[in-house]
Amino acid sequence: MIAFALLEAVLEIAKFGAAIGAGIAAIGAGLGIGKIGASAMEAIARQPEATSNIRTNMIVVAALIEGAAFFAIIICFLCL
């Protein structure tokens, strides 16, 4: 009986940890993509003739960050 209660407590802590991990991954991705967008807008303001190259690179890097964030979130949910 005591072992079952202890197991339930551990599972609740694991769910809490997975939720925190998923939240941190989402926050990190949001901050990273925001930084990319801000830097790209600054670069475009400095060199308007390079807009297409900057935009393409920005989209590629944002996709890589989102992929890493999705991977982290899925791993957090699989830990349950």
OpenMM code with the backbone's topology and positions (N, CA, C; nanometers):
from openmm import Vec3, app, unit

residues = "MET ILE ALA PHE ALA LEU LEU GLU ALA VAL LEU GLU ILE ALA LYS PHE GLY ALA ALA ILE GLY ALA GLY ILE ALA ALA ILE GLY ALA GLY LEU GLY ILE GLY LYS ILE GLY ALA SER ALA MET GLU ALA ILE ALA ARG GLN PRO GLU ALA THR SER ASN ILE ARG THR ASN MET ILE VAL VAL ALA ALA LEU ILE GLU GLY ALA ALA PHE PHE ALA ILE ILE ILE CYS PHE LEU CYS LEU".split()
positions = [
    Vec3(0.0822, -0.1193, 0.0000),
    Vec3(0.0000, 0.0000, 0.0000),
    Vec3(0.0870, 0.1262, 0.0000),
    Vec3(0.1924, 0.1240, 0.0818),
    Vec3(0.2811, 0.2393, 0.0881),
    Vec3(0.3581, 0.2531, -0.0430),
    Vec3(0.3972, 0.1413, -0.1018),
    Vec3(0.4700, 0.1447, -0.2287),
    Vec3(0.3830, 0.2028, -0.3398),
    Vec3(0.2526, 0.1718, -0.3381),
    Vec3(0.1624, 0.2257, -0.4401),
    Vec3(0.1479, 0.3766, -0.4254),
    Vec3(0.1393, 0.4243, -0.3029),
    Vec3(0.1297, 0.5684, -0.2793),
    Vec3(0.2582, 0.6383, -0.3222),
    Vec3(0.3719, 0.5760, -0.2945),
    Vec3(0.4998, 0.6335, -0.3350),
    Vec3(0.5116, 0.6376, -0.4873),
    Vec3(0.4652, 0.5325, -0.5549),
    Vec3(0.4681, 0.5285, -0.7008),
    Vec3(0.3784, 0.6374, -0.7605),
    Vec3(0.2618, 0.6596, -0.7027),
    Vec3(0.1735, 0.7661, -0.7501),
    Vec3(0.2392, 0.9026, -0.7343),
    Vec3(0.3084, 0.9240, -0.6221),
    Vec3(0.3764, 1.0511, -0.5996),
    Vec3(0.4873, 1.0729, -0.7020),
    Vec3(0.5608, 0.9677, -0.7326),
    Vec3(0.6691, 0.9788, -0.8308),
    Vec3(0.6126, 1.0089, -0.9688),
    Vec3(0.5018, 0.9467, -1.0051),
    Vec3(0.4408, 0.9724, -1.1357),
    Vec3(0.3897, 1.1153, -1.1465),
    Vec3(0.3363, 1.1689, -1.0370),
    Vec3(0.2910, 1.3083, -1.0386),
    Vec3(0.4087, 1.4032, -1.0569),
    Vec3(0.5200, 1.3739, -0.9907),
    Vec3(0.6395, 1.4569, -1.0066),
    Vec3(0.6919, 1.4467, -1.1498),
    Vec3(0.6848, 1.3279, -1.2096),
    Vec3(0.7303, 1.3100, -1.3476),
    Vec3(0.6439, 1.3907, -1.4439),
    Vec3(0.5136, 1.3924, -1.4211),
    Vec3(0.4244, 1.4719, -1.5067),
    Vec3(0.4555, 1.6203, -1.4929),
    Vec3(0.4815, 1.6627, -1.3712),
    Vec3(0.5156, 1.8028, -1.3473),
    Vec3(0.6472, 1.8385, -1.4172),
    Vec3(0.7462, 1.7504, -1.4080),
    Vec3(0.8743, 1.7742, -1.4737),
    Vec3(0.8626, 1.7781, -1.6246),
    Vec3(0.7798, 1.6900, -1.6812),
    Vec3(0.7598, 1.6899, -1.8264),
    Vec3(0.6905, 1.8183, -1.8710),
    Vec3(0.5958, 1.8652, -1.7921),
    Vec3(0.5269, 1.9894, -1.8264),
    Vec3(0.6226, 2.1082, -1.8203),
    Vec3(0.7076, 2.1104, -1.7200),
    Vec3(0.8060, 2.2192, -1.7103),
    Vec3(0.9041, 2.2129, -1.8270),
    Vec3(0.9490, 2.0925, -1.8622),
    Vec3(1.0410, 2.0775, -1.9748),
    Vec3(0.9798, 2.1229, -2.1063),
    Vec3(0.8532, 2.0876, -2.1284),
    Vec3(0.7857, 2.1304, -2.2516),
    Vec3(0.7684, 2.2819, -2.2536),
    Vec3(0.7377, 2.3390, -2.1384),
    Vec3(0.7226, 2.4852, -2.1312),
    Vec3(0.8532, 2.5571, -2.1575),
    Vec3(0.9613, 2.5073, -2.1014),
    Vec3(1.0921, 2.5695, -2.1242),
    Vec3(1.1319, 2.5583, -2.2709),
    Vec3(1.1032, 2.4451, -2.3335),
    Vec3(1.1344, 2.4276, -2.4760),
    Vec3(1.0554, 2.5267, -2.5606),
    Vec3(0.9277, 2.5450, -2.5288),
    Vec3(0.8447, 2.6382, -2.6055),
    Vec3(0.8909, 2.7826, -2.5848),
    Vec3(0.9247, 2.8177, -2.4614),
    Vec3(0.9732, 2.9538, -2.4339),
    Vec3(1.1054, 2.9789, -2.5049),
    Vec3(1.1951, 2.8815, -2.5003),
    Vec3(1.3240, 2.8967, -2.5681),
    Vec3(1.3086, 2.9135, -2.7183),
    Vec3(1.2178, 2.8370, -2.7770),
    Vec3(1.1950, 2.8494, -2.9211),
    Vec3(1.1360, 2.9864, -2.9546),
    Vec3(1.0435, 3.0328, -2.8728),
    Vec3(0.9847, 3.1645, -2.8961),
    Vec3(1.0879, 3.2758, -2.8876),
    Vec3(1.1734, 3.2673, -2.7879),
    Vec3(1.2788, 3.3683, -2.7751),
    Vec3(1.3771, 3.3615, -2.8921),
    Vec3(1.4116, 3.2411, -2.9333),
    Vec3(1.5048, 3.2258, -3.0449),
    Vec3(1.4487, 3.2796, -3.1759),
    Vec3(1.3239, 3.2493, -3.2039),
    Vec3(1.2624, 3.2970, -3.3278),
    Vec3(1.2422, 3.4488, -3.3225),
    Vec3(1.2098, 3.5004, -3.2054),
    Vec3(1.1987, 3.6460, -3.1913),
    Vec3(1.3309, 3.7153, -3.2170),
    Vec3(1.4382, 3.6575, -3.1661),
    Vec3(1.5718, 3.7142, -3.1886),
    Vec3(1.6091, 3.7082, -3.3369),
    Vec3(1.5734, 3.5985, -3.4020),
    Vec3(1.6011, 3.5869, -3.5457),
    Vec3(1.5253, 3.6940, -3.6239),
    Vec3(1.3976, 3.7108, -3.5910),
    Vec3(1.3170, 3.8109, -3.6608),
    Vec3(1.3705, 3.9517, -3.6411),
    Vec3(1.4076, 3.9837, -3.5178),
    Vec3(1.4607, 4.1174, -3.4900),
    Vec3(1.5919, 4.1409, -3.5641),
    Vec3(1.6785, 4.0412, -3.5630),
    Vec3(1.8076, 4.0554, -3.6318),
    Vec3(1.7889, 4.0653, -3.7832),
    Vec3(1.6937, 3.9897, -3.8360),
    Vec3(1.6687, 3.9951, -3.9803),
    Vec3(1.6139, 4.1312, -4.0213),
    Vec3(1.5241, 4.1872, -3.9410),
    Vec3(1.4705, 4.3197, -3.9742),
    Vec3(1.5794, 4.4268, -3.9679),
    Vec3(1.6686, 4.4133, -3.8717),
    Vec3(1.7799, 4.5077, -3.8630),
    Vec3(1.8725, 4.4936, -3.9830),
    Vec3(1.8991, 4.3694, -4.0234),
    Vec3(1.9866, 4.3469, -4.1386),
    Vec3(1.9226, 4.3991, -4.2670),
    Vec3(1.7916, 4.3799, -4.2805),
    Vec3(1.7229, 4.4300, -4.4000),
    Vec3(1.7234, 4.5817, -4.4024),
    Vec3(1.7111, 4.6445, -4.2846),
    Vec3(1.7152, 4.7911, -4.2792),
    Vec3(1.8526, 4.8431, -4.3186),
    Vec3(1.9563, 4.7689, -4.2864),
    Vec3(2.0922, 4.8123, -4.3202),
    Vec3(2.1267, 4.7856, -4.4670),
    Vec3(2.0772, 4.6740, -4.5219),
    Vec3(2.1076, 4.6384, -4.6614),
    Vec3(1.9793, 4.5940, -4.7308),
    Vec3(1.8998, 4.6865, -4.7778),
    Vec3(1.7730, 4.6494, -4.8426),
    Vec3(1.7900, 4.5648, -4.9682),
    Vec3(1.9045, 4.5734, -5.0342),
    Vec3(1.9239, 4.4961, -5.1563),
    Vec3(1.9432, 4.3467, -5.1276),
    Vec3(1.9716, 4.3096, -5.0041),
    Vec3(1.9926, 4.1697, -4.9680),
    Vec3(1.8700, 4.1083, -4.9005),
    Vec3(1.7545, 4.1679, -4.9219),
    Vec3(1.6329, 4.1246, -4.8532),
    Vec3(1.5995, 3.9782, -4.8802),
    Vec3(1.6063, 3.9357, -5.0046),
    Vec3(1.5660, 3.7982, -5.0364),
    Vec3(1.6599, 3.6958, -4.9722),
    Vec3(1.7892, 3.7241, -4.9728),
    Vec3(1.8847, 3.6311, -4.9089),
    Vec3(1.8642, 3.6255, -4.7579),
    Vec3(1.8425, 3.7399, -4.6971),
    Vec3(1.8230, 3.7450, -4.5522),
    Vec3(1.6946, 3.6730, -4.5146),
    Vec3(1.5889, 3.6966, -4.5907),
    Vec3(1.4601, 3.6327, -4.5611),
    Vec3(1.4705, 3.4802, -4.5736),
    Vec3(1.5386, 3.4342, -4.6771),
    Vec3(1.5546, 3.2897, -4.6959),
    Vec3(1.6310, 3.2267, -4.5800),
    Vec3(1.7411, 3.2888, -4.5412),
    Vec3(1.8192, 3.2369, -4.4289),
    Vec3(1.7397, 3.2413, -4.2988),
    Vec3(1.6602, 3.3462, -4.2804),
    Vec3(1.5792, 3.3588, -4.1598),
    Vec3(1.4778, 3.2450, -4.1511),
    Vec3(1.4145, 3.2124, -4.2613),
    Vec3(1.3145, 3.1061, -4.2621),
    Vec3(1.3789, 2.9709, -4.2343),
    Vec3(1.4953, 2.9457, -4.2914),
    Vec3(1.5647, 2.8186, -4.2686),
    Vec3(1.6035, 2.8033, -4.1218),
    Vec3(1.6601, 2.9073, -4.0641),
    Vec3(1.7022, 2.9001, -3.9242),
    Vec3(1.5811, 2.8883, -3.8313),
    Vec3(1.4739, 2.9602, -3.8603),
    Vec3(1.3528, 2.9494, -3.7782),
    Vec3(1.2954, 2.8080, -3.7842),
    Vec3(1.2999, 2.7459, -3.9001),
    Vec3(1.2509, 2.6085, -3.9127),
    Vec3(1.3378, 2.5121, -3.8322),
    Vec3(1.4689, 2.5335, -3.8312),
    Vec3(1.5571, 2.4484, -3.7515),
    Vec3(1.5288, 2.4640, -3.6020),
    Vec3(1.5039, 2.5861, -3.5584),
    Vec3(1.4729, 2.6084, -3.4168),
    Vec3(1.3402, 2.5434, -3.3807),
    Vec3(1.2406, 2.5572, -3.4662),
    Vec3(1.1113, 2.4941, -3.4385),
    Vec3(1.1239, 2.3425, -3.4361),
    Vec3(1.2049, 2.2866, -3.5237),
    Vec3(1.2258, 2.1419, -3.5232),
    Vec3(1.2882, 2.0951, -3.3930),
    Vec3(1.3866, 2.1688, -3.3442),
    Vec3(1.4495, 2.1322, -3.2170),
    Vec3(1.3505, 2.1462, -3.1020),
    Vec3(1.2667, 2.2483, -3.1061),
    Vec3(1.1672, 2.2673, -3.0003),
    Vec3(1.0631, 2.1559, -3.0025),
    Vec3(1.0163, 2.1176, -3.1208),
    Vec3(0.9196, 2.0070, -3.1298),
    Vec3(0.9810, 1.8774, -3.0788),
    Vec3(1.1077, 1.8554, -3.1109),
    Vec3(1.1772, 1.7357, -3.0631),
    Vec3(1.1819, 1.7350, -2.9110),
    Vec3(1.2164, 1.8492, -2.8510),
    Vec3(1.2243, 1.8587, -2.7049),
    Vec3(1.0873, 1.8363, -2.6406),
    Vec3(0.9834, 1.8918, -2.6992),
    Vec3(0.8497, 1.8765, -2.6432),
    Vec3(0.8032, 1.7308, -2.6536),
    Vec3(0.8311, 1.6674, -2.7652),
    Vec3(0.7920, 1.5259, -2.7813),
    Vec3(0.8680, 1.4380, -2.6830),
    Vec3(0.9951, 1.4655, -2.6622),
    Vec3(1.0720, 1.3882, -2.5648),
    Vec3(1.0144, 1.4068, -2.4247),
    Vec3(0.9735, 1.5288, -2.3914),
    Vec3(0.9130, 1.5528, -2.2594),
    Vec3(0.7847, 1.4722, -2.2433),
    Vec3(0.7026, 1.4668, -2.3471),
    Vec3(0.5787, 1.3906, -2.3372),
    Vec3(0.6039, 1.2396, -2.3356),
    Vec3(0.7093, 1.1954, -2.4032),
    Vec3(0.7425, 1.0529, -2.4012),
    Vec3(0.7969, 1.0098, -2.2659),
    Vec3(0.8496, 1.1037, -2.1898),
    Vec3(0.9007, 1.0698, -2.0564),
    Vec3(0.7881, 1.0333, -1.9603),
    Vec3(0.6662, 1.0650, -1.9969),
    Vec3(0.5533, 1.0271, -1.9126),
    Vec3(0.5307, 0.8793, -1.9254),
] * unit.nanometer
topology = app.Topology()
chain = topology.addChain("A")
for resn in residues:
    res = topology.addResidue(resn, chain)
    for name in ("N", "CA", "C"):
        topology.addAtom(name, app.Element.getBySymbol(name[0]), res)
